[in-house]
Amino acid sequence: MEIRGKARSRKPICSGFGISIRPLRFSNLYPIARSTASRRPWSRTAPKYLLRVFKALLDTSAYLDVRRAGKNLRSDWAQNTLRHLGEYKSHHPRLSISSFTAFEILDGLYRGPGAEAAARFTIEVLPTYEVIYPDAEITYLAAEIHAALANARQSIGVADTFIAATAVAKGMTLVNANTRHFPRIREMGFPIALSNWRDA
C-alpha cells in the first residue's frame, strides 16, 4: 500500500512491512477546498446580503452576541446583530457552530457558573444548533492553517484554527466579532469568507 501525494521530497518518511508513507499536503489530498475561492468569487469582498444568504458558521464571539443581544437592545451592536440574525434565519432556520465553539462555551461554564450550568447548556441549548465536528478534511486543513500561521508568528490558537478550517472546508461564511484573529488566515491565502453581525 502506498499513500501518494505531491511533496518536496520523494524519500519515504516511514517504510517497513511493505508500507511506504510519503509526505503529504492537505491541498493535494483535498484540492476542492483549496479551489473554493474560484467557486465563491465573493469570498473576499462580498455584498452583505450574500453573506447572510449563504450558510454561516458562528464562532464563539458571534454565538455570545446572539445570546446576549436581546438584553442589550439599546446598543447598536445588539440591534445590528438581531437584524442580521432575523434576515439569516429567514433562509436558514437553524444556526451552525463548530464543536470547538461548544468546547469554549462549556469550558467557560465549568470555570464560572459550574457543572449545573454546563449540563443545562448541553441538554437545553446545544441541541438547538447544528454542531459540526471535525472530519478528515477539516483536520488536515486545520493543520495546514495552523502551521502557516505559526511559521509567520501569527498563531491564533487551536480552537480558532479549527473553527476557521470548518468554515473553509464546508464552504460557509464565518460570522465573528474577532477582527484580529481570522483576517490573518485570509492573509495566508486561505479562502475564508468573514462577516461581522455587529456591523450595520
The 8 nearest C-alpha neighbors of each residue, nearest first, counted from 0:
[[1, 18, 2, 19, 17, 20, 3, 16],
 [2, 0, 19, 3, 20, 18, 21, 17],
 [3, 1, 20, 21, 0, 4, 19, 23],
 [2, 4, 1, 21, 5, 23, 20, 22],
 [5, 3, 23, 6, 27, 2, 28, 22],
 [4, 6, 27, 23, 3, 7, 24, 22],
 [7, 5, 8, 22, 23, 4, 9, 24],
 [6, 8, 9, 5, 22, 10, 23, 4],
 [9, 7, 6, 10, 22, 11, 21, 5],
 [8, 10, 11, 6, 7, 21, 22, 5],
 [9, 11, 8, 12, 21, 22, 13, 20],
 [12, 10, 21, 13, 20, 19, 9, 14],
 [13, 11, 21, 20, 10, 14, 22, 19],
 [14, 12, 11, 20, 19, 15, 21, 18],
 [15, 13, 19, 18, 11, 20, 12, 17],
 [14, 16, 17, 18, 13, 19, 20, 11],
 [15, 17, 18, 14, 19, 0, 13, 20],
 [16, 18, 15, 19, 14, 0, 1, 20],
 [19, 17, 14, 15, 16, 0, 1, 20],
 [18, 20, 14, 1, 13, 11, 21, 17],
 [21, 19, 13, 11, 2, 12, 1, 18],
 [20, 22, 11, 12, 23, 3, 19, 2],
 [23, 21, 6, 20, 12, 24, 4, 11],
 [24, 22, 4, 6, 21, 5, 25, 27],
 [23, 25, 26, 27, 28, 22, 4, 6],
 [24, 26, 28, 27, 139, 29, 140, 23],
 [25, 27, 30, 29, 24, 28, 33, 32],
 [28, 26, 25, 24, 29, 30, 4, 5],
 [27, 29, 25, 26, 30, 24, 4, 23],
 [28, 30, 26, 31, 27, 25, 32, 136],
 [31, 29, 26, 33, 32, 27, 34, 28],
 [32, 30, 34, 29, 33, 35, 26, 168],
 [33, 31, 35, 34, 30, 168, 29, 167],
 [32, 34, 30, 31, 35, 26, 29, 36],
 [35, 33, 31, 36, 32, 37, 30, 38],
 [34, 36, 38, 32, 37, 33, 39, 31],
 [35, 37, 39, 190, 38, 34, 40, 42],
 [38, 36, 35, 39, 34, 40, 33, 190],
 [37, 39, 35, 36, 40, 34, 41, 42],
 [38, 40, 36, 41, 37, 42, 35, 170],
 [41, 39, 42, 37, 36, 38, 43, 45],
 [40, 42, 45, 39, 44, 43, 46, 192],
 [43, 41, 192, 40, 39, 45, 44, 191],
 [42, 44, 41, 192, 45, 40, 191, 190],
 [45, 43, 41, 42, 46, 192, 40, 47],
 [44, 46, 41, 42, 47, 43, 49, 50],
 [45, 47, 49, 48, 50, 44, 41, 51],
 [48, 46, 50, 49, 45, 51, 194, 52],
 [47, 49, 51, 50, 46, 52, 45, 86],
 [50, 48, 52, 51, 47, 46, 53, 45],
 [51, 49, 47, 48, 53, 52, 172, 45],
 [50, 52, 87, 48, 49, 53, 47, 86],
 [53, 51, 49, 50, 87, 90, 48, 54],
 [54, 52, 50, 51, 49, 55, 171, 172],
 [53, 55, 171, 52, 172, 56, 91, 51],
 [56, 54, 172, 171, 173, 53, 57, 174],
 [55, 57, 173, 95, 96, 174, 172, 171],
 [58, 56, 174, 96, 61, 62, 173, 95],
 [57, 59, 61, 175, 60, 100, 62, 174],
 [58, 60, 62, 100, 61, 63, 57, 103],
 [59, 61, 63, 62, 58, 176, 175, 64],
 [62, 60, 175, 64, 58, 63, 57, 59],
 [63, 61, 59, 65, 64, 60, 57, 58],
 [62, 64, 66, 60, 61, 65, 67, 59],
 [65, 63, 61, 67, 62, 66, 68, 60],
 [64, 66, 62, 63, 68, 67, 61, 80],
 [67, 65, 63, 64, 68, 62, 69, 70],
 [68, 66, 64, 69, 65, 70, 63, 71],
 [69, 67, 77, 71, 70, 65, 64, 66],
 [68, 70, 71, 67, 72, 77, 66, 81],
 [69, 71, 68, 67, 72, 77, 66, 73],
 [72, 70, 68, 73, 69, 74, 77, 67],
 [71, 73, 74, 77, 69, 70, 78, 68],
 [74, 72, 71, 75, 77, 78, 70, 76],
 [75, 73, 77, 72, 76, 71, 78, 68],
 [74, 76, 78, 77, 79, 73, 72, 197],
 [77, 75, 197, 79, 74, 78, 80, 198],
 [78, 76, 68, 80, 74, 79, 75, 72],
 [79, 77, 75, 81, 80, 76, 72, 82],
 [78, 80, 82, 76, 197, 77, 81, 199],
 [81, 79, 196, 77, 197, 83, 82, 78],
 [80, 82, 84, 78, 83, 79, 85, 77],
 [81, 83, 79, 85, 84, 80, 78, 86],
 [84, 82, 86, 80, 85, 81, 196, 87],
 [85, 83, 81, 87, 82, 86, 80, 88],
 [86, 84, 88, 82, 87, 83, 81, 89],
 [85, 87, 83, 89, 84, 88, 82, 51],
 [86, 88, 51, 84, 89, 85, 90, 83],
 [89, 87, 92, 91, 90, 85, 86, 84],
 [88, 90, 86, 87, 91, 92, 85, 84],
 [89, 91, 88, 87, 52, 92, 86, 51],
 [90, 92, 88, 93, 89, 87, 54, 94],
 [93, 91, 88, 89, 90, 94, 87, 85],
 [94, 92, 91, 128, 95, 129, 88, 127],
 [93, 95, 128, 129, 92, 96, 91, 56],
 [94, 96, 129, 56, 128, 130, 57, 93],
 [97, 95, 130, 57, 56, 129, 131, 100],
 [98, 96, 131, 99, 100, 130, 162, 132],
 [97, 99, 101, 132, 100, 130, 131, 102],
 [100, 98, 102, 97, 101, 158, 103, 162],
 [99, 101, 103, 59, 97, 102, 98, 58],
 [100, 102, 98, 104, 99, 103, 105, 97],
 [101, 103, 99, 105, 100, 104, 106, 98],
 [104, 102, 106, 100, 101, 105, 99, 107],
 [105, 103, 101, 107, 106, 102, 100, 108],
 [106, 104, 108, 102, 107, 103, 117, 101],
 [105, 107, 103, 109, 104, 108, 102, 110],
 [108, 106, 110, 104, 105, 109, 111, 103],
 [107, 109, 105, 111, 112, 110, 117, 106],
 [110, 108, 113, 106, 114, 107, 111, 105],
 [109, 111, 107, 108, 106, 113, 112, 105],
 [110, 112, 108, 113, 109, 107, 106, 116],
 [113, 111, 108, 116, 109, 110, 114, 115],
 [114, 112, 109, 111, 115, 108, 116, 110],
 [113, 115, 117, 109, 116, 118, 112, 108],
 [116, 114, 118, 117, 113, 119, 112, 109],
 [117, 115, 119, 118, 114, 113, 112, 120],
 [118, 116, 114, 120, 115, 108, 119, 105],
 [117, 119, 121, 115, 120, 116, 114, 122],
 [120, 118, 116, 122, 117, 121, 123, 115],
 [119, 121, 124, 117, 118, 123, 122, 125],
 [122, 120, 118, 125, 119, 123, 124, 117],
 [121, 123, 119, 120, 118, 124, 125, 126],
 [124, 122, 120, 119, 121, 125, 126, 127],
 [125, 123, 120, 127, 126, 121, 122, 119],
 [124, 126, 121, 127, 128, 120, 123, 122],
 [127, 125, 128, 124, 123, 122, 129, 121],
 [126, 128, 125, 124, 129, 93, 123, 94],
 [129, 127, 94, 126, 125, 95, 130, 93],
 [128, 130, 95, 94, 96, 131, 93, 127],
 [129, 131, 96, 97, 98, 128, 95, 132],
 [132, 130, 97, 98, 96, 129, 133, 95],
 [131, 133, 98, 97, 134, 130, 99, 165],
 [134, 132, 137, 138, 131, 135, 165, 98],
 [133, 135, 137, 136, 138, 132, 139, 131],
 [134, 136, 138, 137, 139, 133, 140, 141],
 [137, 135, 139, 138, 134, 140, 168, 29],
 [138, 136, 140, 134, 133, 165, 135, 164],
 [137, 139, 135, 141, 136, 140, 133, 134],
 [140, 138, 142, 136, 141, 25, 137, 135],
 [139, 141, 143, 137, 142, 138, 164, 25],
 [142, 140, 164, 144, 138, 161, 143, 139],
 [141, 143, 145, 139, 140, 144, 146, 138],
 [142, 144, 140, 146, 141, 145, 147, 139],
 [145, 143, 141, 147, 146, 142, 140, 148],
 [146, 144, 142, 148, 143, 147, 141, 149],
 [145, 147, 149, 143, 148, 144, 150, 142],
 [148, 146, 144, 150, 149, 145, 143, 151],
 [147, 149, 153, 154, 151, 145, 146, 150],
 [150, 148, 152, 154, 146, 151, 147, 153],
 [149, 151, 147, 152, 148, 146, 153, 154],
 [150, 152, 148, 149, 153, 147, 154, 146],
 [153, 151, 149, 150, 154, 148, 147, 155],
 [154, 152, 148, 151, 149, 155, 183, 150],
 [155, 153, 148, 149, 156, 152, 145, 151],
 [154, 156, 180, 159, 153, 160, 157, 148],
 [157, 155, 158, 159, 154, 160, 145, 161],
 [156, 158, 160, 159, 161, 155, 145, 141],
 [159, 157, 161, 160, 99, 156, 162, 100],
 [160, 158, 162, 161, 157, 156, 163, 155],
 [161, 159, 157, 163, 158, 162, 141, 164],
 [162, 160, 164, 158, 141, 163, 159, 165],
 [163, 161, 159, 165, 160, 164, 97, 158],
 [162, 164, 160, 166, 165, 161, 159, 167],
 [165, 163, 161, 141, 167, 166, 162, 137],
 [164, 166, 162, 168, 163, 167, 137, 169],
 [165, 167, 171, 163, 169, 164, 168, 173],
 [168, 166, 164, 170, 191, 165, 169, 163],
 [167, 169, 165, 32, 170, 166, 164, 137],
 [168, 170, 166, 171, 167, 165, 32, 137],
 [171, 169, 167, 168, 166, 172, 35, 54],
 [172, 170, 166, 55, 54, 169, 56, 173],
 [171, 173, 55, 192, 193, 56, 174, 166],
 [172, 174, 56, 193, 55, 166, 57, 192],
 [175, 173, 194, 57, 195, 56, 193, 61],
 [176, 174, 61, 195, 177, 58, 60, 173],
 [175, 177, 195, 60, 178, 61, 197, 174],
 [178, 176, 175, 179, 180, 181, 60, 195],
 [177, 179, 176, 180, 181, 182, 175, 195],
 [180, 178, 177, 181, 182, 183, 176, 155],
 [181, 179, 182, 183, 155, 178, 177, 184],
 [180, 182, 183, 184, 179, 178, 177, 185],
 [183, 181, 185, 184, 180, 186, 179, 178],
 [184, 182, 186, 181, 185, 180, 187, 153],
 [185, 183, 187, 182, 186, 181, 189, 188],
 [184, 186, 189, 182, 188, 187, 183, 191],
 [185, 187, 183, 188, 184, 182, 189, 181],
 [188, 186, 184, 185, 189, 183, 147, 148],
 [189, 187, 185, 186, 190, 184, 191, 183],
 [188, 190, 185, 187, 191, 184, 186, 33],
 [191, 189, 36, 185, 188, 35, 42, 192],
 [190, 192, 167, 189, 185, 193, 42, 166],
 [193, 191, 42, 172, 43, 173, 190, 194],
 [194, 192, 173, 172, 174, 191, 195, 175],
 [193, 195, 174, 173, 175, 196, 50, 172],
 [196, 194, 175, 197, 176, 174, 198, 193],
 [195, 197, 80, 198, 83, 79, 194, 174],
 [198, 196, 76, 80, 195, 79, 199, 77],
 [199, 197, 196, 195, 79, 76, 80, 75],
 [198, 79, 197, 196, 76, 75, 80, 78]]
